[in-house]
């Protein structure tokens, strides 16, 4: 898709651009995912992590998802970056038991889930917005962001989201 997006013109390019604007507005600006990096943050962080866009099209829907290129981040082998998930056989057994008891079962996906998790206080992560957003004028050239939220592609985002999910679920009262 990146080549198709770059080479598109007219109405097709406009549709890709609208999807990028939506991603920028809904998942970055409205979620408070970043602030403009200060000079001090730029100096202390060093080379900013690049971002890219993942483009997809399903029939008539054009989608853009901006991601950090986490593979450029220095690797800390002691850092937990994964999140525990339900083991598939446990999940299947629970569903089967629920069905036999007539329970309703549903699945939910939290849109932009990682963006609900904050970057820990004192941790500075500076990123450069996607080049395509700069070319289209969605973000001014030379802009760098300091992350406030766990953006997709950042190595620790799954763990940060898991911690936030567990904090929120511990507050829920079940009947």
C-alpha positions as CSV (number, residue, x, y, z in Angstrom):
1,X,0.0,0.0,0.0
2,X,2.7,2.6,0.7
3,X,3.6,2.8,-3.0
4,X,-0.1,3.0,-3.9
5,X,-0.6,5.8,-1.4
6,X,2.4,7.8,-2.6
7,X,1.5,7.4,-6.3
8,X,-2.2,8.1,-5.9
9,X,-3.7,11.3,-7.3
10,X,-7.0,13.1,-7.2
11,X,-10.0,11.5,-5.4
12,X,-8.0,8.4,-4.4
13,X,-5.2,10.4,-2.8
14,X,-7.8,12.5,-1.0
15,X,-9.4,9.3,0.5
16,X,-6.0,8.2,1.8
17,X,-5.3,11.7,3.1
18,X,-8.7,11.7,4.9
19,X,-7.8,8.4,6.6
20,X,-4.5,9.8,7.7
21,X,-6.2,13.0,9.1
22,X,-8.6,10.8,11.0
23,X,-5.8,8.7,12.5
24,X,-3.9,11.9,13.5
25,X,-7.0,13.5,15.0
26,X,-8.7,10.6,16.6
27,X,-5.8,8.5,17.8
28,X,-3.1,11.1,18.5
29,X,-4.5,14.6,19.1
30,X,-7.8,13.7,20.8
31,X,-6.2,10.9,22.9
32,X,-3.4,13.2,24.1
33,X,-0.9,10.8,22.8
34,X,1.9,13.4,22.5
35,X,3.1,16.9,23.1
36,X,5.5,18.8,20.9
37,X,9.0,17.8,22.1
38,X,10.9,20.5,23.9
39,X,14.6,21.3,23.1
40,X,15.6,19.6,26.4
41,X,13.6,16.4,25.6
42,X,15.2,16.4,22.1
43,X,18.7,16.7,23.5
44,X,18.2,14.2,26.3
45,X,16.6,11.5,24.1
46,X,19.0,11.6,21.1
47,X,17.8,10.3,17.7
48,X,14.0,10.2,17.6
49,X,12.2,7.0,16.8
50,X,10.7,7.1,13.3
51,X,7.0,6.5,12.7
52,X,5.4,4.9,9.7
53,X,1.9,4.4,8.5
54,X,0.2,1.0,7.8
55,X,-2.3,1.5,5.1
56,X,-5.2,-0.9,4.4
57,X,-8.3,-0.9,2.3
58,X,-11.4,-3.0,2.8
59,X,-13.8,-2.5,-0.1
60,X,-14.6,1.2,0.1
61,X,-13.0,1.9,3.4
62,X,-9.5,3.4,3.4
63,X,-7.6,3.1,6.7
64,X,-4.3,4.5,8.1
65,X,-2.7,3.3,11.3
66,X,0.4,5.2,12.5
67,X,3.0,3.1,14.3
68,X,6.3,3.7,16.0
69,X,9.2,1.8,14.4
70,X,10.1,0.2,17.7
71,X,12.8,-1.9,16.1
72,X,14.9,1.3,16.1
73,X,14.7,1.6,19.8
74,X,17.6,0.5,22.0
75,X,16.8,-3.0,23.2
76,X,16.8,-3.5,27.0
77,X,16.8,-7.3,27.5
78,X,15.5,-6.9,31.0
79,X,12.4,-5.0,29.9
80,X,9.1,-6.9,29.9
81,X,7.4,-5.9,26.7
82,X,4.7,-8.6,26.3
83,X,1.4,-9.0,28.0
84,X,-0.1,-12.2,29.4
85,X,-3.2,-13.4,27.5
86,X,-5.7,-16.1,28.1
87,X,-4.3,-19.5,27.0
88,X,-6.4,-20.7,24.0
89,X,-7.5,-24.0,25.5
90,X,-8.7,-22.2,28.7
91,X,-10.6,-19.8,26.6
92,X,-12.2,-22.5,24.5
93,X,-13.2,-24.5,27.7
94,X,-14.8,-21.3,29.2
95,X,-16.8,-20.7,26.0
96,X,-17.9,-24.3,25.9
97,X,-19.0,-24.2,29.5
98,X,-20.8,-20.9,29.0
99,X,-22.6,-22.3,26.0
100,X,-23.7,-25.4,27.9
101,X,-25.1,-23.1,30.7
102,X,-26.8,-20.7,28.2
103,X,-24.6,-17.8,29.0
104,X,-24.2,-15.0,26.5
105,X,-20.7,-14.7,25.2
106,X,-19.2,-11.7,23.4
107,X,-15.8,-10.4,22.3
108,X,-14.8,-6.8,22.5
109,X,-11.8,-5.0,21.0
110,X,-10.8,-1.8,22.5
111,X,-10.1,0.5,19.6
112,X,-6.8,2.2,20.1
113,X,-6.4,0.2,23.3
114,X,-2.7,1.0,23.8
115,X,-3.5,4.7,23.7
116,X,-5.4,4.3,27.0
117,X,-2.1,3.6,28.7
118,X,0.2,6.4,29.7
119,X,4.0,6.5,29.3
120,X,5.4,6.3,32.9
121,X,6.4,9.5,34.5
122,X,10.0,10.4,33.9
123,X,10.3,8.3,30.7
124,X,10.9,10.3,27.6
125,X,10.3,8.9,24.2
126,X,10.8,11.3,21.2
127,X,9.4,10.4,17.8
128,X,9.2,11.9,14.4
129,X,5.8,11.8,12.8
130,X,5.3,9.8,9.6
131,X,6.9,11.3,6.5
132,X,3.7,11.0,4.5
133,X,1.9,13.2,7.0
134,X,4.6,15.9,6.6
135,X,4.4,15.7,2.8
136,X,0.7,16.2,2.9
137,X,1.0,19.1,5.3
138,X,-0.8,17.4,8.2
139,X,2.3,17.9,10.4
140,X,4.8,20.8,10.0
141,X,8.3,19.7,8.8
142,X,10.8,19.4,11.6
143,X,8.1,18.5,14.2
144,X,9.1,16.0,16.9
145,X,6.7,14.6,19.5
146,X,7.3,13.4,23.0
147,X,4.9,10.5,23.7
148,X,2.4,10.7,26.5
149,X,0.6,7.4,25.6
150,X,1.6,3.9,24.6
151,X,1.5,4.1,20.8
152,X,1.4,1.0,18.5
153,X,4.8,-0.3,17.6
154,X,6.5,0.8,20.8
155,X,8.1,-2.2,22.4
156,X,6.6,-1.7,25.8
157,X,3.1,-0.7,24.7
158,X,1.6,-4.2,25.2
159,X,2.9,-4.3,28.8
160,X,1.8,-0.7,29.5
161,X,-1.7,-1.5,28.2
162,X,-1.8,-4.7,30.2
163,X,-1.0,-2.8,33.4
164,X,-3.6,-0.2,32.7
165,X,-6.2,-2.8,31.7
166,X,-5.6,-4.7,35.0
167,X,-5.8,-1.4,37.0
168,X,-9.1,-0.6,35.4
169,X,-10.5,-4.1,35.7
170,X,-9.6,-4.2,39.4
171,X,-12.1,-1.3,39.9
172,X,-15.0,-3.1,38.3
173,X,-17.6,-4.7,40.5
174,X,-19.1,-7.9,39.1
175,X,-22.5,-9.4,39.9
